[in-house]
Amino acid sequence: MNSTTLREALHETARAGMGQVDDARLARMADTATGGGSPSAMSSGRVRRRWAVGAMAVAAVLLLFVVATAQLLRPVDVTPASGPGSLPDQIFPSREHILTLEQAPIDRASLVYAGPLLEGATSWVAIGADGDEYRALTPASAHLEFDDNVDIAPDGATVVVGRGGARSGDLRLEFVDVATGSTRVVELPDDGAGGSIDSLLWGSNEGQVAVLANVIDPTDRDLSSGRARCFVVDTESGTVIALPRKAVLAGELAGWTPDGKLVLVDGPGAPSGRLVVSAADQDEVTRLATLPGLPLGFSRAALSPDGRLLAGLVDPTPSAFGDGSVWDLQVYDLEASERVLSSNLSSYAEDQTWIIGWRDANTPVLSAARPGADGPGVLVAYDAAAGTHEVIVRAGAAGVPRYYLTSRVAADVLASGGVRKATPPEQPWYDPRTAWAALRDGVTGEVVFGMALVLLVLGGVLVTRLSRRRREVSSRSGS
Amino acid sequence: MTGSAVGDFEEFVVARGAALLRTAYLLTGDRHLAEDLVQSALGKSFRHWSRVRGGNPEAYVRQAMVRENVSWWRRRRVAESSMADVPERSSSNETTDVDRRITLDAALRQLSPQQRAVLVLRYYDDLTERQAADALGCSIGTVKTQAHRALKKLREVSPELVDLWDSADEEQEVRS
């Protein structure tokens, strides 16, 4: 024993431990290793390979699911509700990112959007004629909120921004020249403690802007109360005209009559259940019409260019449940004091942002900045003579939720030509919602969908080949 | 894989399988685990057989065995053998040798898989420190350290086998 080395002892131990190993046993091991053995003896490598194939298949299925879901959630074009199509479907196509007008040059902004520029600043942006050009209407340092009041001049050359604050002089309008970026400020009268602007409405020409403001009462300690005021500002001279207080009782700016009077309507939920439409100028306030009861309110009022029709939105849901996100277009004939159109669309726009404009005397234009899948912005063509209406196509900026369409559409700009695609000024690619929209709407969706299909097919082929090989080895082993 | 390659592989297993099984037994301390270990290593080697056959296939399989064994241990798949797995005695008149084997077997089980692997590669398969390091996928220094610790522990748990440990030390000195 003393002469035994560790090597010899190990050999003895190994020999005794394993006992006799016959060739048949080794042949079986070789057979198993080459693929003919039982699954329990399957090598971990093979198990990993199967796992890889399975994981690939699961990934492909998941990818298919995601893309299919995105495709299913893709907004569906609105089917014309009635009447023949009188406008080309190319107008306001569903997948447009931003609406622009072919014939509008860069210095005549077609529409105005609020969107994040570089470094997260917010600005108002004018979209140019060819769809690739844009211009920030406000300096990047001038941070604007999405709900700031902005309106574009009918000729698209100037944008007016309403500013407010809690100090005297804060209540003001800023006229921004779209072409040069220069800004002119017109201060509005207050009571010494500033105020805020509730609504702006450019005149039918470039000469005047109506302002509905809330002027802070300085005698109120917490400055929480204010007095409603209505002004008309001469854009050339900067002269501010205060309208009679009676006009302020009506809560919303609706438009201008052909003879230059400002038209206002009472706000949503008028206690009388009636819609009172008034026309005001510097000297007097005249009641134009008292329209049938609207217990659920009326908003986004817009007067037709000829002053004959009044369009607006109502929330068709019971007031206890309504949150303003569901809307229905209604049109009233002021002369007859009756409702001539209820679109019965009952559509949904989650951010409650809409625009109503008039394409012509008979065509109210609706745009929803972020339309829901079942409630896109639409162009409603109303035929006053026939008493019919037609839902033409959707409008708005589906799939680009970071861009808000908050300005009224200038009538002559809208009527000036067709609409074509535009590139968003700053695509917020980092936003998952935008990525989702790209997956859903863009070429990316098709590519990813195709890749998923290819992966699935490859996985299937691989599994088939492995199975066939295993069968071959098994049959060879059996024979 | 061609038919000749498969035949070549089977020939290799029949020729060297027994030796591999014995190495595996020393690595695992259990006959059944040894078979599983060899089987697994052969399975891996077969997939690369076209490349492996041209070199040193036995070294390749041994390396796969060593690493697989450590991997098993890390995944806690290796259960310590019960006394029922103690090797059978070959004959009643070889009591001394049998006792030594049993003692050595038990002592080896006190080592970690790495220490046991170093010991087997160095003193059973007669590999150099560099070859053992390659097989284990570690440095030569690690091999030296593990071997030293393994022998130290074996001395502690089985002082009656002092002649074996001394012979290992002598061999170590000669090699170095």
Contacts between the chains, C-beta under 8 A, distances in Angstrom:
chain1	res1	chain2	res2	distance
A	1	B	96	5.9
A	1	B	97	7.6
A	1	B	100	6.5
A	1	B	163	6.8
A	2	B	163	5.1
A	4	B	100	7.4
A	4	B	163	6.7
A	4	B	164	6.8
A	4	B	167	7.6
A	5	B	164	7.0
A	5	B	167	4.0
A	5	B	168	7.5
A	5	B	171	7.1
A	6	B	123	5.0
A	6	B	164	4.5
A	6	B	165	7.1
A	6	B	167	5.3
A	6	B	168	4.3
A	6	B	171	7.5
A	7	B	123	5.1
A	7	B	124	6.6
A	7	B	126	7.2
A	7	B	167	7.8
A	7	B	171	7.6
A	9	B	100	6.4
A	9	B	101	7.3
A	9	B	104	5.5
A	9	B	161	7.7
A	9	B	164	5.3
A	10	B	26	6.1
A	10	B	104	7.5
A	10	B	119	7.8
A	10	B	120	7.0
A	10	B	123	5.8
A	10	B	124	4.3
A	11	B	22	7.7
A	11	B	124	6.8
A	12	B	97	6.7
A	12	B	100	7.9
A	12	B	101	5.8
A	13	B	25	7.9
A	13	B	26	6.8
A	13	B	87	7.4
A	13	B	101	4.9
A	13	B	104	5.3
A	13	B	105	5.7
A	13	B	108	7.7
A	14	B	22	3.6
A	14	B	23	7.0
A	14	B	25	5.2
A	14	B	26	5.1
A	14	B	124	6.8
A	15	B	22	6.4
A	16	B	87	4.5
A	16	B	88	7.5
A	16	B	90	6.4
A	16	B	98	8.0
A	16	B	101	5.6
A	17	B	22	7.3
A	17	B	25	4.2
A	17	B	26	7.5
A	17	B	29	7.9
A	17	B	31	6.2
A	17	B	34	7.7
A	17	B	87	4.7
A	17	B	105	6.9
A	18	B	18	7.4
A	18	B	21	5.0
A	18	B	22	5.2
A	18	B	25	4.8
A	18	B	31	6.1
A	18	B	34	6.5
A	19	B	31	7.4
A	19	B	87	7.8
A	19	B	88	7.5
A	21	B	17	6.6
A	21	B	18	4.1
A	21	B	21	5.6
A	23	B	14	5.2
A	25	B	17	7.9
A	26	B	13	5.3
A	26	B	14	4.8
A	26	B	17	3.8
A	26	B	18	7.0
A	27	B	10	6.5
A	27	B	13	7.3
A	27	B	14	6.0
A	29	B	13	5.9
A	29	B	17	6.2
A	29	B	35	7.5
A	29	B	38	6.6
A	29	B	39	5.6
A	29	B	42	6.1
A	30	B	9	6.2
A	30	B	10	4.2
A	30	B	12	7.9
A	30	B	13	3.7
A	30	B	14	6.8
A	30	B	17	7.5
A	30	B	42	6.9
A	31	B	10	7.4
A	32	B	39	6.1
A	32	B	42	7.8
A	32	B	43	7.3
A	33	B	9	7.3
A	33	B	13	7.1
A	33	B	39	6.6
A	33	B	42	3.8
A	33	B	43	4.6
A	33	B	45	7.4
A	33	B	46	4.7
A	34	B	1	7.6
A	34	B	6	5.5
A	34	B	9	6.5
A	34	B	10	7.4
A	34	B	46	5.5
A	37	B	39	7.7
A	41	B	39	5.7
A	41	B	43	7.9
A	42	B	43	7.6
A	43	B	39	7.9
A	43	B	40	5.7
A	43	B	43	3.0
A	43	B	44	5.9
A	43	B	47	7.8
A	44	B	40	6.4
A	44	B	43	8.0
A	44	B	44	7.8
A	45	B	43	6.6
A	45	B	44	5.5
A	45	B	47	6.2
A	46	B	43	7.1
